């Protein structure tokens, strides 16, 4: 099927609502700090923030189990954090320090974490989709019922790897969930200027992939759709596709003067800020007190403060180790890799 | 036992499939068709469609899927029909397979083997005939193999599958029908070292893959003229066995590199540079090179032959090296 899902019928458990609010706030506050630290030249390179899109990662990742796998794009700080990568390790990575989750080899666009099965951090648009297909293939061939979840932007839909990957996943009925974060702009190119067919779910459905379009600013709708999709994927229902309709509040990167969209459009979307939406609806329902909101903010702020402290105390990789990790380091017996942790 | 290069490759794949259930073969027409060069003929019947997996014409998709499967614990062998088609998968090979371990700070290695046909000589025109293995040898994070003998065709695959990192195996199309004796107990071989295929004292002929047979022919002709050529088969193009190259040059004091790739920016240029960097004072003559003409490989037989390293060009280059200097 394609098209919008019915909204979730169940009532919101207030504790769960507060948890989702906190998850989104954690990402928001961390990235606001990243922007500040970029301006202070603590972080360099490209920095792409997810501000405005937090409901997507928060809603989808909420539905995953520890042994599922996650792949994301270069706009992946939020996905890494909500998957369980410590904020300090994320920030130290952006500082370029050895305490970072990739020892400073990856940077903002290449966050990886074996412990949480977080496979990047891919800065080639659509480059992660074939990997997700292969990881799901390995699970299927090995008889494991777990899901591989791959996030990508709507810009990826113009790449050949998108089409090859959806076809392969459907052809082989693989346990993979494709999450298309449609924020309407591929860097500065509006969707209507890059795609002849702008309905992403329809494209996926053309490959016989079950595809649903979801309001990506409504974390509850995202979570509900993702939960149904992940359950279907895990139980042998083949690949699924979610088009998550969202919006990037900030510039594409720190170098973007935003000539391609007008301020009125941004202002309209800001009214649908996913954090504000959930907060106000919970407040209206008497599910969130001012004190509880303050506690959530304080918790998110404390995590960011601790992360900054951790990153500030970071150290540099020894230059003598520059060429480590180009090839796996062999054990003393010359056998198995001592470093790489790829495997089931 | 008698074996062709093709049969030796097949025996290597079959052996790996039997020894390790994580191993599977994936690529275009590897199953029902039997392999575009018949390398995998009969394997579908023996191992079934899950492990001898036909793919659509989606090089980037199925190479990337091989990388993903490797990340998740499998040991995939991905077959690409020819090296020219591998260009459709360059993103996955270079940006993912070769880079993931480093980008992830040592967390995610990619134990993947990619096999592909390379080289000219069969009148297949410019889009099926190029020799781009030297190009791939430019990329840190990859290991590049070029089996030139039956024993290497039989034995390199298993060792490559034990490597925790991505390995690309280039099979020259002119070798598939080469037949000869293969030891009954032929098995895994090392993939680290170059091999002296013919010892000699007067000049080192350094080559790999599809040009090993013409180089050996050339050495035979040179011997008849009293020139004792040593033939070094590189076997592995990355990492180069620099010690073996320099040791040979220090024995013979003359070197000719024979490479079917184009001359400009080639693996032959790299080898020549390393010799001059490290053994300049051991040389009695400039390093010579025999490469393909700088042209997309043409269809017409006489033009194709004119573009490729030939026995005559190899012997001429060797004679020039021997006649030059002291």
Interface residues (C-beta under 8 A of the other chain):
Chain A: X69 X100 X101 X102 X103 X104 X105 X106 X110 X112 X113 X114 X119 X120 X121 X122 X124 X127 X129 X130 X131 X132 X133 X134 X135 X136 X137 X138 X139 X141 X142 X148 X160 X161 X164 X165 X167 X168 X171 X324 X325 X326 X327 X328 X329 X336 X337 X339 X340 X341 X342 X343 X344
Chain B: X24 X50 X55 X56 X58 X60 X61 X62 X63 X64 X65 X66 X67 X68 X69 X70 X71 X72 X73 X74 X76 X91 X92 X95 X96 X100 X101 X102 X103 X104 X105 X106 X107 X108 X109 X110 X111 X140 X141 X143 X164 X165
